[in-house]
Structure formats: C-alpha cells, structure tokens
Amino acid sequence: MILYGRDNSINVQKALFALRELGVDFELRPAGREHGVVGTPEYIAMNPNGTVPTLVDGHFVLWESNAIVRYLAQEYGHGTLWPAEREVRAIADQWLTWQAVTAWPVMQPAFWNLIRFPPEERDMAAVEKSVADTNRLMGILDTWLASRIFVAGESFTIGDVGVGAFTHRYFLMPFERPELPHLARYYKAVHARPAAEKTLLARIT
Ligand SMILES: N[C@@H](CCC(=O)N[C@@H](CS)C(=O)NCC(=O)O)C(=O)O
C-alpha cells in the first residue's frame, strides 16, 4: 500500500495514524507543499483535487482522509478501529466526521494566521473568533469525555483517529485554552498509543 502525503498535514496524519494503529504495511511517498508531486499529471490522474493524502492499494486509488480512514478500518480493523456494535460504530463515525466537518474548519483561521502567515499578514480579528469558537467546541468534547475514555466508549476507534489528531494540534496551538480536564486526560490516553507517538509530530508547521 502506498500513501502519498506529507507527515505534517493533519489529513495525512489521520491516514498514517490509522495505518499504524492497524499495523498495515505501507510506504509513505512524500507529496504536497515543499515536496511538490501533487501538481504532476500522474498525481492529478489519481487525485484530481491535487491534495494529500491519496492512498493506493494495488489497483485501487482513494482520496479524502476520512474515506481512507474508514476504508482501512473496514478492511483491517473489525472489532478495533471499526467497532462491531452498530451504535458504537455510528458514534465513532460521528466524531470522525465532527473533527473534519465541524472542528477543523473552525480552527483553520487560527492555524493559518498564527502558524503559516508572517505577523504582518495576520488577520487578528479572524484569529480571535476562531480561537473563541474552537475553545467552545472543545468544551463540548470535554463534556462528552467526562464519562468515557475514548470518543465512542472504552476502546480506541476511527473517531479517535480524527479527534485524537485534532486534539494534538489544538494543544500545540499558540493560543490560550480554558481548563479542559477530561480533554487533557484524553490527550494523554491518545498519546500513550505507539502509533500516535510516531504520527503526531511535536511541532505544528
Ligand atoms: N478534505 C480533504 C482535504 C485535503 C487537503 O486539503 N489537504 C491539504 C493538506 S492538509 C493539501 O493537500 N494541501 C496542499 C498541499 O499539501 O500541497 C481530506 O480530508 O483529505
């Protein structure tokens, strides 16, 4: 299996996290930003969006990080990343979706302005709103985690692949966070996983 991407992208990290949790043999082919590749005709033929990640499994090509996480979990993670119980699986998927569709777009303005843009180009009003909204969303997650270890209950699932990678990025962002004791405990539980240690880099860039 080949994964195209760069290991500092949150969307690539989700695919890497799933591959490593599942113990699947794969090769990471650097692509995106400083690595280029994504604009080549060969890459566009695989992924017309010109984005990362893209997974190649034999003849089969798949893009969209959450689709990749679900594909891998269904193929290799029955009873682990892909819970056997229908409702647990649905809740895991709910949080995987929440990370990508609700949480990440809200934190993106803070990320782009504070991490990617030089100080003179930062839109601090957008940052302020993004930080306030992100902290509010993480408060929802914190409350949810008060009564469970991982987002879908006692076991690590696809939901934690997304929410875990996102929580990591949230705690590394250079802005103030409220006290979120359950989220802080969750973050430690995610980090204790060998796959997380390899995947969630110590610096966000
Ligand atoms: N919804 C897509 C978003 C893909 C995406 O925008 N990826 C970014 C990196 S996080 C990208 O390819 N940026 C351009 C680049 O790295 O060259 C997914 O989840 O896979």
The ligand as an SDF file (V2000), in Angstrom:
LIG
                    3D

 20 19  0  0  0  0  0  0  0  0999 V2000
  -10.8650   17.0540    2.6840 N   0  0  0  0  0  0  0  0  0  0  0  0
   -9.5550   16.6410    2.2330 C   0  0  0  0  0  0  0  0  0  0  0  0
   -8.6250   17.8410    2.3420 C   0  0  0  0  0  0  0  0  0  0  0  0
   -7.2920   17.5710    1.6970 C   0  0  0  0  0  0  0  0  0  0  0  0
   -6.3830   18.7770    1.8330 C   0  0  0  0  0  0  0  0  0  0  0  0
   -6.8100   19.9380    1.6870 O   0  0  0  0  0  0  0  0  0  0  0  0
   -5.1110   18.5140    2.0860 N   0  0  0  0  0  0  0  0  0  0  0  0
   -4.1580   19.5870    2.2410 C   0  0  0  0  0  0  0  0  0  0  0  0
   -3.1820   19.2370    3.3600 C   0  0  0  0  0  0  0  0  0  0  0  0
   -3.9640   19.1360    4.9240 S   0  0  0  0  0  0  0  0  0  0  0  0
   -3.3740   19.7310    0.9520 C   0  0  0  0  0  0  0  0  0  0  0  0
   -3.3220   18.8250    0.1410 O   0  0  0  0  0  0  0  0  0  0  0  0
   -2.7320   20.8880    0.7710 N   0  0  0  0  0  0  0  0  0  0  0  0
   -1.9250   21.1310   -0.3760 C   0  0  0  0  0  0  0  0  0  0  0  0
   -0.5510   20.5610   -0.2750 C   0  0  0  0  0  0  0  0  0  0  0  0
   -0.1710   19.9850    0.7620 O   0  0  0  0  0  0  0  0  0  0  0  0
    0.1960   20.6910   -1.2730 O   0  0  0  0  0  0  0  0  0  0  0  0
   -9.0740   15.4540    3.0710 C   0  0  0  0  0  0  0  0  0  0  0  0
   -9.5290   15.3380    4.2150 O   0  0  0  0  0  0  0  0  0  0  0  0
   -8.2900   14.6400    2.5830 O   0  0  0  0  0  0  0  0  0  0  0  0
  1  2  1  0
  2  3  1  0
  2 18  1  0
  3  4  1  0
  4  5  1  0
  5  6  2  0
  5  7  1  0
  7  8  1  0
  8  9  1  0
  8 11  1  0
  9 10  1  0
 11 12  2  0
 11 13  1  0
 13 14  1  0
 14 15  1  0
 15 16  2  0
 15 17  1  0
 18 19  2  0
 18 20  1  0
M  END
$$$$
